């Protein structure tokens, strides 16, 4: 039995919602581009990170650690950014059932499986609207995030030495902005405090990047010890769009 085709008005509604989310989140790539340059990457290195890695939290973690520890911190930066990107793989377990794609389309879907594309997809009541919302949001964020990364990197270069503007410390502020909207429960707040404590205690003792990995490991340990108690990013109520990260 074939699924009913979306009415033109409903289709426009889903597309409008998808691109609204895409614009709100994709343009934040300007911050990443500027911070990547501040951390010592050139314009093209920043652009490749956005094209290939394409998950904001992981990208900010990478440039923050590389900026603090230089090339020697690259292995720790890769490990930390990989741990932060694991959640997208978990989203894929849900979106793969919604999309039902294979081959190259499955690879493309995996690349644009984000907080935003997943949230918009599962907020739709109709199967066709879910697929449309997923693809439109994923494409919107991908295009705008990469364009704004390029703009931010070029603007960052135009300012000269980023340390004169304080941009070398801005990655930490961006990370706080990423975390803050998620602290909606006592469990989440306690986990954040534990991770912060681990990072602060180990920072004077370990190379750059290692405290971030240990802090992330502490958070994972809490989640494994108390499964199902933490509010996930995809939990919406009454059909509302679930809260998503301000980053892809």
C-alpha positions in Angstrom: 0.0 0.0 0.0 1.5 3.3 -1.0 1.7 6.2 1.4 -0.4 9.3 0.8 1.4 12.2 -0.8 1.7 15.3 1.3 -0.6 18.2 0.4 1.2 21.2 -1.1 0.5 23.3 2.0 1.7 20.7 4.4 4.9 20.2 2.3 5.6 23.9 2.4 5.1 23.9 6.1 7.7 21.2 6.7 10.2 22.8 4.3 9.7 26.2 6.1 10.3 24.6 9.5 13.3 22.7 8.2 15.0 25.7 6.7 14.2 27.9 9.7 16.1 25.4 11.9 18.8 25.2 9.3 19.3 28.9 9.2 19.3 29.2 13.0 21.9 26.5 13.4 23.9 26.7 10.2 25.0 30.3 10.5 26.7 29.5 13.8 29.5 28.1 11.7 30.9 31.6 11.6 32.0 31.1 15.1 33.7 27.8 14.3 35.5 29.3 11.3 36.9 32.2 13.4 37.9 29.9 16.3 39.6 27.4 14.0 41.8 30.2 12.6 42.4 31.3 16.2 43.6 27.8 17.1 46.2 27.9 14.3 44.3 26.2 11.4 44.3 27.8 8.0 41.1 28.5 6.0 41.1 25.2 4.1 41.8 23.1 7.1 38.8 24.7 8.9 36.7 24.1 5.7 37.7 20.4 5.5 36.7 19.9 9.1 33.3 21.3 8.4 32.8 19.3 5.3 34.0 15.9 6.6 33.6 15.9 10.4 30.4 18.1 10.2 29.2 18.0 13.8 29.6 21.2 15.7 30.4 19.9 19.2 33.1 17.6 17.9 34.6 20.4 15.7 34.7 22.8 18.7 36.4 20.2 20.8 39.0 19.5 18.2 40.0 23.1 17.6 39.9 23.9 21.4 42.3 21.1 22.2 44.6 21.7 19.2 44.7 25.4 20.1 45.8 24.6 23.6 48.3 21.9 22.8 49.3 22.4 19.2 50.0 19.5 16.8 51.1 17.2 19.6 47.6 17.3 21.0 46.1 16.1 17.7 45.5 12.4 18.9 43.7 13.7 22.0 41.7 16.1 19.9 40.6 13.3 17.6 39.6 11.1 20.5 37.6 13.8 22.2 35.8 14.8 19.1 35.0 11.2 18.3 33.4 10.6 21.7 31.2 13.7 21.3 30.1 12.5 17.8 28.9 9.1 19.1 25.4 10.4 19.7 24.9 10.9 16.0 25.4 7.2 15.5 22.7 6.6 18.1 20.4 8.9 16.2 21.0 6.8 13.1 19.4 3.8 14.7 16.2 5.7 14.8 16.4 7.6 11.5 17.3 4.5 9.5 13.9 3.1 10.2 12.2 6.4 9.2 14.1 6.8 5.9 14.4 3.2 4.6 17.3 4.1 2.2 20.3 2.1 1.0 23.5 2.5 -0.9 24.8 6.0 -1.6 21.6 7.6 -0.1 22.3 5.7 3.1 25.8 7.2 3.3 24.4 10.7 2.6 21.8 10.2 5.3 24.4 9.1 7.8 26.4 12.3 7.1 23.5 14.6 7.7 22.1 12.7 10.8 22.3 15.5 13.3 20.4 16.7 16.4 18.5 19.1 14.1 17.6 16.8 11.2 16.5 14.0 13.6 14.5 16.4 15.8 12.6 17.9 12.8 12.0 14.4 11.4 10.5 12.8 14.5 8.3 15.9 15.2 6.3 15.2 12.0 3.2 12.9 12.3 3.3 11.6 8.7 6.0 9.2 7.4 6.4 11.3 4.2 6.8 14.5 6.2 9.4 12.8 8.5 11.5 12.0 5.5 11.1 15.4 4.0 11.9 17.1 7.2 15.0 15.0 7.7 16.5 15.7 4.3 15.6 19.3 4.1 17.0 20.1 7.6 20.1 18.1 7.0 20.8 19.8 3.7 20.0 23.2 5.1 22.4 22.8 8.0 25.2 21.3 5.8 25.1 24.1 3.2 24.8 27.0 5.6 27.3 25.6 8.2 29.9 25.2 5.5 29.3 28.6 3.9 29.4 30.3 7.3 32.6 28.4 8.3 34.3 29.8 5.2 33.1 33.3 6.1 34.2 33.0 9.7 37.6 31.7 8.7 38.2 34.5 6.2 37.0 37.1 8.7 39.2 35.6 11.4 42.2 35.9 9.1 41.3 39.5 8.3 41.6 40.5 12.0 45.2 39.4 12.2 46.5 37.8 15.4 43.3 36.4 17.0 44.8 36.6 20.5 44.5 40.4 20.5 40.7 40.0 20.3 40.5 37.2 22.9 39.4 34.6 20.3 42.0 32.1 21.6 39.7 31.7 24.7 36.4 31.7 22.8 36.2 28.0 22.2 35.7 27.3 25.9 32.8 29.9 25.9 31.3 28.2 22.8 31.4 24.9 24.6 29.6 26.3 27.6 26.9 27.7 25.2 26.6 24.2 23.8 26.2 22.6 27.2 24.0 25.1 29.0 20.6 24.4 27.3 21.0 20.7 28.1 21.1 21.2 31.9 17.3 20.6 32.3 17.5 18.1 35.1 19.4 17.5 38.3 21.0 14.4 36.8 22.3 16.4 33.9 23.6 19.2 36.1 25.3 16.7 38.4 27.0 15.0 35.5 28.2 18.3 34.2 29.6 19.3 37.6 31.4 15.9 37.9 32.9 16.3 34.4 34.0 19.8 35.2 35.6 18.7 38.4 37.6 15.9 36.6 38.8 18.3 34.0 39.9 21.0 36.5 41.8 18.5 38.7 43.6 16.8 35.8 44.3 19.9 33.6 47.5 20.8 35.5 48.8 17.3 35.4 48.0 15.9 31.9 48.7 17.0 28.3 46.1 19.1 26.5 43.1 17.1 25.5 43.4 14.3 28.0 41.3 16.1 30.7 38.5 16.5 28.1 38.6 12.7 27.4 38.6 11.8 31.1 35.7 14.3 31.7 33.7 12.7 28.8 34.5 9.3 30.2 33.2 10.2 33.6 29.9 11.4 32.0 29.6 8.2 30.0 30.2 6.2 33.2 27.3 8.1 34.9 25.0 7.3 31.9 25.8 3.6 32.0 25.3 3.4 35.7 21.9 5.0 35.5 20.5 4.2 32.1 17.2 5.7 31.1 17.2 8.4 33.8 18.6 11.2 31.7 16.4 13.3 29.4 17.5 12.9 25.8 17.8 15.6 23.2 15.0 14.0 21.1 12.2 14.0 23.7 9.4 16.3 22.6 6.0 16.8 24.2 2.6 17.3 22.5 4.1 17.2 19.1 6.4 20.2 19.7 9.8 20.3 18.1 12.3 18.7 20.6 15.0 20.9 21.9 18.2 20.5 19.9 21.8 21.7 20.3 22.6 25.1 18.9 25.1 23.2 16.7 25.1 20.4 14.3 
